[in-house]
Amino acid sequence: MKKPNILYILVDDMGYGDLSCLNEHSKIRTRNLDRLAANGMSFTDAHSSSAVCTPSRYSILTGRYNWRSWLKRGVTDGYDRPLIESDRMTVASCLREQGYATACIGKWHLGWDWARGEDGTVDYTQPISGGPTDVGFDEFFGISGSLDMPPYVYLKNEYVTAAPDRVTPDSPAPAFWREGPIAPNFAHEEVMPAFTRKAIRYIEEKSAGEQPFFLYFSLPAPHTPILPRPEFQGKSGTNAYGDFCLDVDDVVGQVMDALERCGVAEDTIVVFTSDNGCSPQANFEELATAGHNPSYIFRGHKADIYEGGHRIPLLVRWPRRIASGATCGETICLVDFLATCTDILGVTLPGGAGEDSVSNLPLWEGKPLDGSLREATVHHSIDGSFSIRYGQWKLEMCAGSGGWSDPKPGSDCEGLPPVQLYDLQSDIGERRNVYAENPVVIDRLRALLTQYVENGRSTPGPKCENTNGTAWEQLWWMHPDTSNNC
C-alpha cells in the first residue's frame, strides 16, 4: 500500500472559536476550514501541550511534553539556542527513515545555533546549525521565530538568504513587531504570501514523483503583526484580527486546492491546528462588540492554564480512512502526532522517543474504545504552571491563570486557594473551584501528575530523564516543605 502524504498546517494563535465549523456563533466565516471539516473529522476536545508557541511546537515534533525540555517556562526568541535535543527522534526524522521527503516551510521558533564573532555579534554570512535540517527535515524555508520577533530575515536550510542592512523600528498594534535587524528582501506583509507560494510549489514538485512527502507548513498568522491582505481588510465584520483569520482560511484553501489539482488529495493526510489559544493582541473588546469570541465558551486565552489557553481547533482529513463530517469528543493532545504517524506506518517507537505520545489512529478510523485513549493529559502555562486533565476532572496546580488573564500570577492570587479543581462536565467555563469538596480526586490526580514527572514519561515504557531536570520551584506539590507562591 502506498504511504500517505502528510500535510500538517500549524497556524499561530488562532482560537477554537475562530472557526465557524466549531463555533456556531462565530462572526468569522471560515469557508475553507469548514470545507476541510466537512470532508474529514473535527475534534472538540483537542489540546496543545502548552498555552504558548515554542513549547507547543516542541511537543508536536517530538511527542514529548515541552516541560521535559530545558525550557521550563516562556518561549524562545529569534536568537535562542536550539530546544530540540540533537539526538532526539522527531516526526520528520522518523518519516525520513521511512522513505519520506520532508520539508518545513514557515515559522520555526525552536531555536538555532547562530554563528557569532568574538564580540558576540551574529555573523549572518555563516551557516546556522541546530535548526530544521538538523532534526529530520530535508529542506527549510522560513523565519527563525515569530514574525514580530527579530531578526527579520528569510532562512533557506542553514543560511540566511540576505543579511540585515538596517534596523526597523517598533511598529504599533495591530501590525505590531519589535525593533530589530531587517534584510533588504524582507517585508512583513509579504511573508505569509511567500510561504504560501513555497508550499504550493513544494506540493506540485513532490506530487509529480513517487516518493511520499511530509510538509510541516507553519504559518506565522494570525499572530502579530496582524496584516491581512488588502482583499480581506474589512471583510470579516469584526476587526483586523478577524480579517486576518479570513486570510489564513484562504491560505488553507489554496494548499488544499493544490492537492486536488495535483491529484493527490485522496492520498494525503491533512492536519489543521493551532499552537495555542488566541492572543489578547486580537483585541477581545473589539471582537466582543462585534459579537465574536475567539475562545468560544472557554475561560482564558493564550498563555493561560485555563481551557482558552490550550484547547485548540483540530481538523483532520484523510479520505481513505476518515469518514466525512465526523466529529470526535475524545480528549487528545498535539503531542500525539508522532505516535499516530508511527502507528499509520506500522513502526514501533523506541523507548526513548515519543514518551508522551499516544496514537490517535483508532479515533480517526472511528473504532470503538475500551475506555479513554489517553490516561490523562498534562497542560502547561506560560509561567510554567501545570494542570492535569483526567476524564471530567481538571486539576490546576496554581491559584490563578498562570498566564495573562485574571487572576494573574502574583498579587492577584493572594488569598486564593493554592489549587483549582474543575468538573468540566458540569462547568466547562471553569468558574466553580470544587477543590475543597473533592480531596480524594485531588490526591489521585496530584499523585498521577507526580508519577508522570518522575518517570520522564506518561506512556508505558522504560523510565526516562527530563532534560536539565525539572523546575522544582514550580512543582511545589511534590515537596511538602515548600509552599505555593502563586
Summary of the structure (lengths in Angstrom):
residues: 486
radius of gyration: 21.3
end to end distance: 53.4
largest distance: 63.3
contacts: 1764
relative contact order: 0.17
helix: 28%
strand: 18%
